[in-house]
């Protein structure tokens, strides 16, 4: 299913928290980390960072996340349609 997000008022904007500088491209710390589980040579679980998720707010006040894994960038929305 294709959805035109522009029609729903979603536009990526940088959220500015009180007392912090506005976020700058890629150097800010993610709200959520994305890791890949693996095992080392001894069989112990090792987690490798592969990306992150940042919380954003649209101009209409709708919250969503930006998910980045490598060069892939996705927008993540809550599933409120019931």
N, CA, C and O of each residue as an XYZ file, in Angstrom:
328
protein
N       0.835     -1.170      0.000
C       0.000      0.000      0.000
C       0.884      1.239      0.000
O       1.776      1.359      0.839
N       0.653      2.147     -0.915
C       1.416      3.384     -0.984
C       0.618      4.513     -0.355
O      -0.585      4.644     -0.579
N       1.314      5.334      0.446
C       0.675      6.451      1.123
C       1.485      7.697      0.827
O       2.711      7.679      0.940
N       0.821      8.778      0.449
C       1.513     10.050      0.264
C       1.602     10.736      1.615
O       0.606     11.255      2.119
N       2.789     10.741      2.202
C       2.955     11.300      3.528
C       2.813     12.807      3.540
O       2.436     13.388      4.558
N       3.112     13.448      2.418
C       2.976     14.898      2.354
C       1.525     15.306      2.556
O       1.243     16.352      3.142
N       0.595     14.471      2.065
C      -0.823     14.777      2.196
C      -1.303     14.667      3.639
O      -2.310     15.275      4.002
N      -0.594     13.897      4.467
C      -0.988     13.714      5.859
C      -0.270     14.685      6.787
O      -0.439     14.612      8.004
N       0.523     15.588      6.236
C       1.180     16.601      7.056
C       2.487     16.158      7.664
O       2.992     16.828      8.566
N       3.065     15.042      7.205
C       4.330     14.583      7.750
C       5.479     15.217      6.993
O       5.562     15.130      5.768
N       6.346     15.845      7.729
C       7.564     16.409      7.169
C       8.633     16.285      8.244
O       8.395     16.634      9.400
N       9.802     15.794      7.874
C      10.847     15.596      8.857
C      11.394     16.936      9.330
O      11.852     17.752      8.530
N      11.341     17.148     10.622
C      11.911     18.333     11.235
C      12.759     17.876     12.412
O      12.517     16.813     12.984
N      13.741     18.672     12.769
C      14.618     18.312     13.867
C      14.004     18.775     15.174
O      13.704     19.957     15.347
N      13.819     17.831     16.100
C      13.282     18.169     17.416
C      14.406     18.741     18.272
O      15.502     18.183     18.326
N      14.130     19.846     18.933
C      15.131     20.480     19.781
C      14.703     20.332     21.231
O      13.648     20.825     21.630
N      15.531     19.647     22.018
C      15.238     19.452     23.430
C      15.760     20.648     24.208
O      16.700     21.323     23.787
N      15.137     20.896     25.340
C      15.491     22.049     26.144
C      16.950     21.965     26.582
O      17.384     20.950     27.127
N      17.702     23.036     26.342
C      19.096     23.102     26.769
C      20.084     22.445     25.834
O      21.278     22.413     26.128
N      19.613     21.912     24.699
C      20.507     21.259     23.743
C      20.525     22.024     22.436
O      19.578     22.732     22.091
N      21.627     21.865     21.715
C      21.722     22.455     20.383
C      20.876     21.632     19.433
O      20.648     20.449     19.689
N      20.400     22.225     18.336
C      19.647     21.450     17.348
C      20.509     20.322     16.796
O      21.734     20.428     16.732
N      19.853     19.256     16.404
C      20.567     18.091     15.890
C      21.245     18.420     14.567
O      20.692     19.121     13.719
N      22.448     17.899     14.416
C      23.178     18.095     13.169
C      23.409     16.745     12.527
O      23.534     15.741     13.228
N      23.468     16.702     11.215
C      23.529     15.486     10.432
C      24.418     14.372     10.932
O      25.630     14.400     10.723
N      23.826     13.390     11.592
C      24.503     12.160     11.912
C      25.388     12.168     13.142
O      25.767     11.095     13.611
N      25.735     13.319     13.686
C      26.643     13.332     14.827
C      25.896     13.249     16.148
O      26.523     13.083     17.195
N      24.563     13.360     16.126
C      23.785     13.308     17.362
C      23.552     11.861     17.793
O      23.572     10.943     16.973
N      23.337     11.681     19.068
C      23.144     10.363     19.642
C      21.698      9.914     19.419
O      20.776     10.688     19.676
N      21.477      8.676     18.944
C      20.108      8.219     18.674
C      19.315      7.996     19.960
O      19.885      7.722     21.017
N      17.986      8.119     19.852
C      17.110      7.811     20.979
C      17.085      6.306     21.240
O      16.998      5.873     22.389
N      17.160      5.517     20.178
C      17.196      4.054     20.271
C      18.329      3.539     19.390
O      18.540      4.039     18.285
N      19.058      2.538     19.884
C      20.127      1.937     19.084
C      19.603      0.692     18.384
O      18.750     -0.012     18.924
N      20.104      0.419     17.196
C      19.772     -0.796     16.458
C      21.034     -1.643     16.436
O      22.078     -1.205     15.953
N      20.932     -2.877     16.970
C      22.091     -3.756     17.055
C      21.794     -5.081     16.376
O      20.639     -5.474     16.212
N      22.876     -5.766     15.983
C      22.765     -7.090     15.392
C      23.419     -8.077     16.343
O      24.566     -7.890     16.749
N      22.693     -9.125     16.699
C      23.227    -10.148     17.606
C      24.088    -11.121     16.812
O      23.710    -11.550     15.722
N      25.241    -11.465     17.361
C      26.172    -12.399     16.732
C      26.861    -13.178     17.841
O      26.601    -12.941     19.020
N      27.714    -14.083     17.483
C      28.475    -14.851     18.468
C      29.960    -14.746     18.158
O      30.357    -14.748     16.992
N      30.800    -14.651     19.225
C      32.247    -14.624     19.025
C      32.771    -16.056     18.948
O      31.992    -17.008     18.980
N      34.081    -16.204     18.848
C      34.678    -17.539     18.662
C      34.446    -18.457     19.854
O      34.526    -19.678     19.715
N      34.157    -17.884     21.035
C      33.896    -18.689     22.229
C      32.411    -18.989     22.421
O      32.043    -19.667     23.380
N      31.563    -18.504     21.537
C      30.131    -18.750     21.622
C      29.367    -17.731     22.435
O      28.165    -17.888     22.652
N      30.045    -16.683     22.893
C      29.378    -15.626     23.653
C      28.628    -14.693     22.705
O      29.063    -14.450     21.580
N      27.489    -14.171     23.181
C      26.695    -13.244     22.374
C      27.403    -11.895     22.312
O      27.826    -11.349     23.331
N      27.523    -11.368     21.090
C      28.129    -10.057     20.858
C      27.126     -9.221     20.081
O      26.551     -9.686     19.097
N      26.916     -7.978     20.525
C      26.000     -7.065     19.844
C      26.805     -6.021     19.082
O      27.656     -5.341     19.655
N      26.532     -5.900     17.789
C      27.221     -4.943     16.942
C      26.250     -3.826     16.562
O      25.164     -4.099     16.051
N      26.632     -2.574     16.807
C      25.790     -1.439     16.419
C      25.714     -1.356     14.899
O      26.734     -1.367     14.211
N      24.483     -1.273     14.384
C      24.296     -1.146     12.938
C      23.506      0.107     12.565
O      23.415      0.454     11.387
N      22.930      0.792     13.565
C      22.152      1.990     13.250
C      21.492      2.568     14.474
O      21.854      2.251     15.607
N      20.506      3.433     14.229
C      19.801      4.080     15.331
C      18.463      4.623     14.886
O      18.157      4.687     13.695
N      17.651      5.025     15.897
C      16.357      5.634     15.635
C      16.275      6.941     16.405
O      16.625      7.012     17.583
N      15.803      7.977     15.715
C      15.644      9.301     16.307
C      14.178      9.667     16.294
O      13.497      9.469     15.288
N      13.678     10.202     17.408
C      12.286     10.622     17.510
C      12.135     12.002     16.883
O      12.947     12.894     17.127
N      11.103     12.173     16.082
C      10.810     13.437     15.407
C       9.346     13.789     15.603
O       8.531     12.938     15.957
N       9.026     15.044     15.372
C       7.648     15.521     15.438
C       7.367     16.288     14.153
O       8.139     17.163     13.761
N       6.255     15.953     13.502
C       5.884     16.643     12.261
C       5.344     18.025     12.579
O       5.125     18.366     13.742
N       5.133     18.814     11.540
C       4.574     20.158     11.721
C       3.189     20.103     12.349
O       2.785     21.038     13.040
N       2.457     19.014     12.116
C       1.115     18.857     12.680
C       1.148     18.287     14.096
O       0.096     18.088     14.704
N       2.332     18.024     14.622
C       2.448     17.491     15.975
C       2.423     15.983     16.062
O       2.382     15.439     17.166
N       2.445     15.281     14.927
C       2.468     13.817     14.928
C       3.887     13.332     15.188
O       4.839     13.842     14.597
N       4.030     12.346     16.071
C       5.347     11.804     16.384
C       5.666     10.635     15.456
O       4.787      9.843     15.119
N       6.932     10.533     15.047
C       7.419      9.421     14.245
C       8.910      9.290     14.489
O       9.520     10.164     15.105
N       9.498      8.210     14.014
C      10.926      7.968     14.177
C      11.605      7.923     12.807
O      10.997      7.563     11.800
N      12.874      8.299     12.805
C      13.726      8.116     11.636
C      14.670      6.976     11.964
O      15.405      7.048     12.950
N      14.664      5.924     11.156
C      15.502      4.751     11.353
C      16.617      4.787     10.320
O      16.348      4.837      9.120
N      17.868      4.762     10.775
C      19.014      4.721      9.864
C      19.826      3.471     10.140
O      20.227      3.210     11.274
N      20.063      2.699      9.083
C      20.949      1.543      9.124
C      21.878      1.701      7.934
O      21.459      1.527      6.790
N      23.131      2.027      8.195
C      24.073      2.310      7.120
C      23.590      3.506      6.316
O      23.344      4.573      6.880
N      23.450      3.342      5.003
C      22.962      4.413      4.135
C      21.435      4.395      3.990
O      20.854      5.301      3.391
N      20.790      3.355      4.542
C      19.335      3.231      4.460
C      18.676      4.125      5.497
O      19.043      4.088      6.672
N      17.707      4.926      5.074
C      16.980      5.817      5.982
C      15.486      5.590      5.780
O      14.971      5.749      4.674
N      14.788      5.213      6.866
C      13.374      4.924      6.815
C      12.622      5.756      7.838
O      13.174      6.100      8.884
N      11.373      6.083      7.550
C      10.500      6.752      8.506
C       9.605      5.700      9.124
O       9.043      4.869      8.411
N       9.462      5.722     10.444
C       8.682      4.715     11.172
C       7.510      5.422     11.857
O       7.707      6.368     12.619
N       6.292      4.955     11.578
C       5.085      5.566     12.110
C       4.338      4.561     12.982
O       4.380      3.359     12.721
N       3.648      5.055     14.027
C       2.807      4.137     14.822
C       1.636      3.656     13.985
O       1.128      4.388     13.136
N       1.211      2.426     14.227
C       0.103      1.847     13.470
C      -1.190      2.154     14.205
O      -1.685      1.327     14.971
N      -1.740      3.347     13.974
C      -2.946      3.791     14.663
C      -4.213      3.458     13.900
O      -5.308      3.662     14.422
N      -4.098      2.950     12.672
C      -5.281      2.601     11.872
C      -5.837      1.284     12.373
O      -5.151      0.262     12.348
N      -7.102      1.308     12.837
C      -7.718      0.069     13.361
C      -9.024     -0.188     12.680
O      -9.692     -1.178     12.980
